Amino acid sequence: MAIDLKQTAINPDLPEIPPTRNTQAALVAVLKDLQGNILKSHGRDHSRHLFVTFKTADAADRKKARQWLAGLVTSKLVTSAHRQREEARAYRATLAATEANPAGAQQAVEDASKVFVGVMLSAACYRDLGLGPDATPDDPSFLAGAKQRAGFLNDPKDDQWEPGFRNTLHVLLVAADDHATNRLDPLLKRLRNDLKDIAAHLHEETGAAMRLDASGQWNAQAPVREHFGFVDGISQPLFFADDIDRARTRQGGIDRYDPSAPLDLVLLKDPGGDRSTAYGSYFVYRKLEQDVPAFRAGEKALAAKIAQHAHPTTPPATPHDVALAGAYMVGRFQDGTPVLERDTAGLGAEPNNFAYDEDVDAVRCPFQAHIRKTNPRGDKQRQFGVPLTQERANRIVRRGISYGKVTLDPKPEDGKVGLLFLCAQSSIPDQFEFIQAAWANYQDFLVPGSGLDPVIGTLPRRTPPPTQVPQPWPKIYASHNQLDFAKPQPEPPHFPTPMSHTFTQAVGQWVTMRGGEYFFVPSLSALTAF
Ligand code: HEM
């Protein structure tokens, strides 16, 4: 029996009292056939991404490749959504028990944590292995592949991507663990060995969650940051009732912004698997290199402009101006405090219960701030009357991880750093591509002259950047609590030409796409049927 994907707040642990759209038995059957890391992050701090290009010239090669895929499931390597949940529960129970009795704690916790494995296939894989049109998911962007979509997204052409991504990629296998090498090294070695006769190319990326405090020091308890220094992974669509409950109690409530999402935000029927239980999801993969020194220079340039407006008699930008400049670009301070809420950091990563209806003129949070561009939280309804449900259907579920040296201050000798961006959705054109192209890269979203998303916005590659773009960048006059909304607020100042110029020159150079692909995460039953 298929499930109703319109359900929000699923709770597979409860019998259906009160009745929900789906029976407990149906939900559990689906979660056992669905891969993990879609409805909930696998949460491991270390990740290895193995890209496989199969030999597909003759039928025997293709058969071996299909058998390898099926073997990943029959050998129980691939983690189902159900197993991920069970393992997480056992892990939490061990943590709680070891807190009460610390003797032998480290070993017990290590034993309780399991390696996560997920596998996803490109459209080229379905085509080249002859998996059949009836079994192939039919999203148009998935079928076209990321190389074909580069122009539309203002990405560099694929002949400029890193060599590992220029090949046709068939499979991405994600292996993740809490330890960087102990179990991942032998697993990857074994997989490479198994693939040596059937793969034409293998490419690998390594990701590590950066648990760093504000000064850049490693701290296992710290939230995860990305290389520009900002806490990441705060705001996500949530599917399980217990996650929504946690947001209600620990993220300041859910009455101003509701993070819950129906299953169909990310799930769709997997045409290749068991008709009653098989669901899958599309994953976008993008290697995004971050130019940290250039970002810092951009932050300082903006801070200088803020200083000119905020304290013209004491011109040099203060650390507060620099922090505020970063917050204007991202929409949150480095510690996660939303700039909508106040003009200094300090609230930490929890607050997510906010929307922009109390800031319709973008006086506090710029329209172009990364989080306002990529999740406008009702702005479209206010500006254009677009129903909120429609805007919320554009959301994505982010599952990325940083790559390169774990530091907030990378030196040239440290090599390249950035984000292995991964996101799940049920429609690539309506979700990832829409956010990137129609919002982040579109200078007139949300209002004319808003500008590009300062973190990920890019201009068309072939058009030289304009020398000047109007930037109606608002200035914070006072903290949230000091603003008197009864009085008319002053017009947000337009930054003068030099600022517009500096900013426009810098945008699009801080994050560069180095390669990627579109994948489908098939059900376990599909993988064994190939
Ligand atoms: C949120 C950084 C790429 C979509 C955030 C946050 C940070 C961040 C610091 C705020 C914390 C949070 O809510 O998780 C970055 C960096 C990127 C990058 C450094 C590239 C190197 C992307 C891309 C997309 C995207 C490519 C999609 C096209 C989002 C969304 C949110 C977000 C949807 C949550 C907004 C909200 O719900 O408030 N990002 N991001 N990001 N980002 Fe990115």
Boltz pocket constraint, residues with backbone or C-beta under 6 A from the ligand:
constraints:
  - pocket:
      binder: B
      contacts: [[A, 226], [A, 227], [A, 228], [A, 230], [A, 231], [A, 232], [A, 233], [A, 234], [A, 235], [A, 236], [A, 288], [A, 289], [A, 290], [A, 330], [A, 332], [A, 370], [A, 371], [A, 372], [A, 374], [A, 375], [A, 396], [A, 398], [A, 418], [A, 419], [A, 421], [A, 432], [A, 435], [A, 436], [A, 440], [A, 455], [A, 456], [A, 511]]
      max_distance: 6.0
